[in-house]
Amino acid sequence: ELIDEIAKHFGSQVCVLAVDAKQIEKGWWCYLNGGRVETDKELYSWTEEAQERGAGEILFTSMNHDGVKNGYANEALSVLTGQLSIPVIASGGAGCKEHFRDVFLQGKADAALAASVFHFGEIKIPELKSYLCSQGISMRLM
C-alpha cells in the first residue's frame, strides 16, 4: 500500500523498491533485516506486483552474492529485466571490472552499484568507466 501512496502522491519516478532476495531450494525469495527474516514474497511475482502498484525502479540485491565479490546474480537479473518495463539496479557481487561488464551485458541491468571495491580502492571509478566504454557499454565519463 505504501508503494500505491507514494506513486499516487509523488509519482512513480521517485519510488524505488529495494528488494533483498536469496536463492534457496524453492527459488528466489525476498528477505527482511539484511537477509535474516524470510518473507512470503517470491522475487519475480513481488517485483511485478510492485511495478503494477507504481514502483518506478527496482533495486535488487542478491543476498547470495552480496560481499562475496564473485559477480552479480546475472541469471536472476536477466529474468527481472525481461519481465519488467521499469529500470532494474543490480547490487551484490562486484569484485572486478569484468563483473560490471557482465551485469550489463548478461544481466541486462540498467545500473549497478558496489561498495567495498570502491571504498577500499580495489577498482577506481574512472578506470571502470573507461573499461566499460571500451566494452561497448555507454556511460558518462565525467
C-alpha positions in Angstrom: 0.0 0.0 0.0 2.9 2.3 0.6 4.0 1.9 -3.0 0.5 2.9 -4.1 0.5 6.0 -1.9 4.0 7.2 -3.0 3.2 6.7 -6.7 -0.1 8.5 -6.4 1.1 11.5 -4.4 4.7 11.9 -5.8 4.9 9.9 -9.0 6.5 6.6 -9.9 9.8 8.3 -10.7 10.5 8.8 -7.0 9.5 5.3 -5.9 12.5 2.8 -5.8 11.7 -0.6 -4.3 14.7 -2.1 -2.7 14.5 -5.9 -2.7 16.8 -8.2 -0.8 16.4 -11.8 -2.1 18.1 -15.1 -1.7 18.1 -18.1 -4.0 17.0 -21.1 -1.9 15.7 -24.5 -2.9 12.3 -23.2 -3.8 13.6 -20.3 -5.9 14.3 -16.6 -5.2 12.6 -15.3 -2.0 12.6 -11.9 -0.5 14.0 -11.2 2.9 14.0 -8.5 5.6 16.5 -7.4 8.1 19.6 -7.8 6.0 18.6 -11.3 4.9 17.7 -12.7 8.3 13.9 -12.8 8.0 12.3 -14.7 5.1 9.0 -13.2 3.8 6.2 -14.8 1.9 7.2 -12.8 -1.3 8.7 -14.6 -4.3 11.1 -12.3 -6.1 9.6 -12.3 -9.6 6.0 -12.0 -8.6 6.7 -9.4 -5.9 8.6 -7.1 -8.3 5.8 -7.5 -10.9 3.3 -6.5 -8.3 5.4 -3.6 -7.2 5.7 -2.4 -10.8 1.9 -2.6 -11.2 1.4 -0.7 -7.9 3.6 2.2 -9.2 7.2 1.4 -8.3 9.4 3.3 -10.8 12.6 1.3 -10.3 13.8 -1.9 -8.6 17.0 -2.1 -6.6 17.7 -5.9 -6.5 20.3 -7.1 -4.0 21.2 -10.8 -4.2 22.0 -11.9 -0.6 23.8 -14.9 -2.0 26.2 -12.7 -3.9 26.5 -9.7 -1.6 30.0 -9.2 -0.2 31.4 -12.3 -2.0 32.9 -10.5 -4.9 32.2 -13.3 -7.4 29.9 -11.4 -9.7 26.3 -10.4 -9.7 23.2 -12.7 -9.9 23.1 -12.2 -13.7 20.6 -15.0 -14.4 18.1 -13.6 -11.9 18.7 -10.1 -13.2 18.1 -11.2 -16.8 14.7 -12.6 -15.8 13.8 -9.4 -13.9 14.8 -7.1 -16.7 13.0 -9.3 -19.2 9.7 -9.3 -17.3 9.7 -5.6 -16.1 9.4 -2.4 -18.0 11.0 -0.3 -15.3 14.7 0.0 -14.6 16.5 -2.6 -12.5 19.5 -1.7 -10.5 21.9 -4.6 -9.6 23.5 -4.9 -6.2 25.7 -7.5 -4.6 28.7 -9.3 -6.0 31.1 -6.9 -7.7 34.7 -7.9 -7.3 36.4 -6.9 -10.6 35.7 -4.8 -13.7 34.5 -7.8 -15.6 31.7 -8.3 -13.2 30.3 -4.8 -14.1 30.6 -5.7 -17.8 28.7 -8.9 -17.3 26.0 -7.3 -15.2 25.2 -5.0 -18.1 25.7 -7.5 -21.0 24.4 -10.7 -19.4 22.2 -9.5 -16.6 20.8 -6.6 -18.7 20.8 -4.4 -15.6 20.1 -0.7 -16.2 22.5 0.3 -13.4 24.8 -1.4 -11.0 26.1 -0.5 -7.6 29.0 -1.6 -5.5 30.6 -0.6 -2.2 33.7 -2.2 -0.9 35.6 -2.4 -4.2 35.3 1.4 -4.4 35.7 2.1 -0.6 39.0 0.1 -0.5 40.3 1.4 -3.8 40.3 -2.0 -5.5 38.6 -0.5 -8.5 39.0 3.2 -9.4 35.7 4.6 -10.8 37.4 6.5 -13.7 39.2 3.3 -14.8 36.0 1.3 -14.5 34.1 3.8 -16.7 36.8 3.7 -19.3 36.9 -0.1 -19.3 33.1 -0.3 -19.7 33.1 2.2 -22.5 35.8 0.1 -24.2 33.4 -2.9 -23.9 30.7 -1.0 -25.7 28.7 0.0 -22.6 27.8 3.7 -22.9 28.0 6.0 -19.9 29.1 9.4 -18.9 32.8 9.6 -18.4 32.7 12.8 -16.3 
